[in-house]
Amino acid sequence: MADDQHEEVSKKVSAEGEIRRGITVMRRVVQGRSRGIILDVYWNNQGQLIEPNGHTLTSFIGALVRNEIPITCDDWRNKELNESKEKIWSEIKRCFNIEEERRGFCMKLAGKLLRGFRTFLSSKFLKDADGNFVDAELPKKYESLISAEEWEAFKSKRQDPVFQRISATNRERASSPAYPYRKGRVGYGRLEQSMLQKEESSETSLPAHVLWKEARVGKSGVPQEEVLHVYQKCEELSQSLSPDDTKGILSRALDVPEYSGRVRGKGFGVTPTSLSIKKGKAPSNRELHARLEAMQAELDALRREREASASTVYRDASDKESINCTFQPNIPEGISHCQLYLSSPYYRMVGKGKVHNVSGVLLHTRELPAGCLKVSVDIAVEPNAALPYPSDDSDATTVHEAVGSFVAWPTNLICVGYETPTKSKSKDNAIPRHTESTVSRKELQENEVSNASAQQKKEVSNASARVKSSGAKKTVARKKTTTKYRSCLRTFLEMTDIPTGGVRTVHMEVGIFGFDYDQMIGNEDFMQVFSHEEIGVNVVNIYIRFLYDKLMRPNGLDVSFGFLAPATVNLGLILSRPGTVTEYVLRILMDNKDAEKLFFIPFNTGGHWLLLAINPIREIVYYLDSLGNDWTTYPDMKVLIDTVLQAFRAQRDIQTSRRGANSITWIKVACPQQRNQIDCGYFMLRFMRDTLALGRLMIPTDYFEEFKCAFYTKDQVDEIKEEWCQFMIELNVLFINLCN
């Protein structure tokens, strides 16, 4: 018996000896207050505490709650605690410059810190190494905070069978997490802040799954394979889920149940409400027109400023033409996931389902209406939207009533599943959402006069010479990029129906990707640019249209350069439908077989953008990857490109020796390297921009001397965003429905 008592005393002394820190009383804060020093605190746009002074306020609240609230309190919502809570809030306001609206957050944080303190006391003093209860005395260190009566009541509660059963269940659940948090006491808010500061980013938030992955990277700096698997699954899911989907991408990737109100991967203090955008009162027509006139005046001033300082390579368009809008008619054969749209009173998605593009298919034993395909409706995005062709054999007249059944849908209002990705930041396999730009009448006249081949080549040479003489200096002494066009476009966007689900369509002419179609653009595409998220294929294709209209066509570069559609040539389709990809690429190459030309392929691997630049005549493939990988990382990609080039050679009837039959040359270019997990899409766009600016068909192994750098700066990335936003403003498509 004496030995047992001695052992318990030894354990208690040992536990107290492990805790070398004194009780946190935050004397610095209190002494500063006495000298009139009130500390400012800061919050991110999701309502979380960040530095400076975020950690200080947290510690101060912890000290207050330990002094004011007894450890026997098990219900933080008990009204008897209101007086103590009021005192805690009063002390916080005396020491920190904090708004009244932050009281709720501080009180929730206080409750969390109290629970943490109780757990700490129990695990350190009332349990042995095996988790068994130890009847310990009140630790001397905490005698100033805890009375003897409170300590005995606290111990009694911990010995209660019901409490022990609940505690054991929770302990078992938390003992071996599948994806342990590895950032210690650094919460998600401060982790996000440090990541943004490290990347020198002007953005205010990161996608939840990006934060979640970083929070599980230990000191080695290398995430576990299981974590990477979840992250990759999030990237894939971001391309297929609707923005209206209430269950988060991260929750789906982890395949775990969720309870209402939780935002996984964002940390304490973030709720669905704090993530949502508060909407103000809709402006009247008079107010709307006044705002439009003011914004137009500002836009004109911005255009004059940009034209005055623009590079001679780029010429801004002034006159704009109206744009005809219909959807892409090319629906793949077979059964495909799709989105269903209506065009009246404005274009928007009303449902999701599957399109059955099968020869001879019937709808309820009847032939389909002209221009329609058979679709099965799985999800009603706009439940009360009227069906374009109600069935005579069914009572269904709305999208909601048609869920689970087959209906006829106009082909030009069907978009295959990857065409409208959700916000993500992500590099998706989506089909472009076009951008049609128009050239000014002056430029058209110039092009008509100088449409001869010799003159076009001369223009290419002159453009190249201009950049040669000034390009290097301009990349070094670069004027800081502003956010004027982004701000202007965002203001315009808020005055439309796009943030609430509306979409716009813009024509993509045949000269860009080798086929003519109309495409959509929605709110998620704009948000990718505004919020510095991973850009999708729609943003990429809009910028390609910008390059085509502003740089290629005016300078005659369209005879020397071309693009292949990233929605058709990507790793996902290479793995699932290699024949379709091969047929498309070979057709484009054969259509241009008589002249040497460099084709850009913005290639998406499913979670990353890279650039392939193919010269089919010389059988050279330039590989530009901002992550530093080489083509062996994607063997299926290389096999398909090699196969296409060999078929291209055979159809041109070019004779080669046996030794030269496999003479296709792949060149890895030492291009600028990204420093975060988001910018690969912007880097890929700049690779194309740099190449077109110089007008050269050969890309040096160590990249162009005029643009050589270790990485693109934030200003160089922002320049892409500004050009994208200016181009979208010039298209003048946002207010098409508003003006009707």
Secondary structure by P-SEA (a helix, b strand, c coil): caaaaaaaaaaaaaaaaacccccccaaaaaaaaaacbbbbbbbcccccccccaaaaaaaaaaaaaaacccccccccccccaaaaaaaaaaaaaacccccccaaaaaaaaaaaaaaaaaaaaaaccccccccccccccccccccccccaaaaaaaaaaaacaaaaaaaaaaaaaacccccccccccccaaaaaaaaaaaaccccccccaaaaaaaaaccccccccaaaaaaaaaaaaaaacccccccccaaaaaacccccccccccccccccccccbbbbcccccaaaaaaaaaaaaaaaaaaaaaaaaaccccbbbbcbbbbbbbbccccccccbbbbbbbbccccccccbbbbbbcccccccccccccccbbbbbbcccccccccccccccccccccccccccbbbbbbcccccccccccccccccccccccbbbbbbcaaaaaaaaacccaaaaaaaaaaaaaaaaacaaaaaaacccccaaaaaaaaaaaaacccccbbbbbbbbccccccccccccccaaaaaaaaacccccaaaaaaaaaaaaacccccccccccccccccccccaaaaaccaaaaaaaaaaaaaaaccbbbbbbbbcccccbbbbbbbccccbbbbbbbcccccccccaaaaaaaaaaaaaaaaaacccccccccccbbbbbbbcccccccccaaaaaaaaaaaaaaacccccccccccccccccccaaaaaaaaaaaaaaaaaaccccccccc
